[in-house]
Amino acid sequence: MAMLHIVNKSPFERNALKSCLGHTSAGDSILLIEDAVVGALTGTVMAPELQVAMQDQAVAVYALGPDLAARGLSAERVLPGLQVVDYAGFVDLTVANEKTQSWL
């Protein structure tokens, strides 16, 4: 059963993203929204862990584009392999996954 994990807190403020990464399985997806989008950037402390999840664990990772823009961050700064989605993409992810888990 594929699960969509939604993380909304900055990885520099809370450990929600790190906890989430410890509970994902192959085929799952992670969507970074609100302040969590800063974890999607290259060169951050979370970058190696997200790359491992995407490459070795077959977890798809997404960031919400409007939240990147609201924080003055460009999509060009996100990790290679991480996909930027809009609100319609957010809806598509919820439909495509059997379950959703929000990490607070």
Beta strands, then each sheet from edge to edge (+ up, - down):
strand 1: 3-7
strand 2: 29-32
strand 3: 60-64
strand 4: 83-85
strand 5: 99-103
sheet 1: 4+ 3+ 2+ 1+ 5+
end
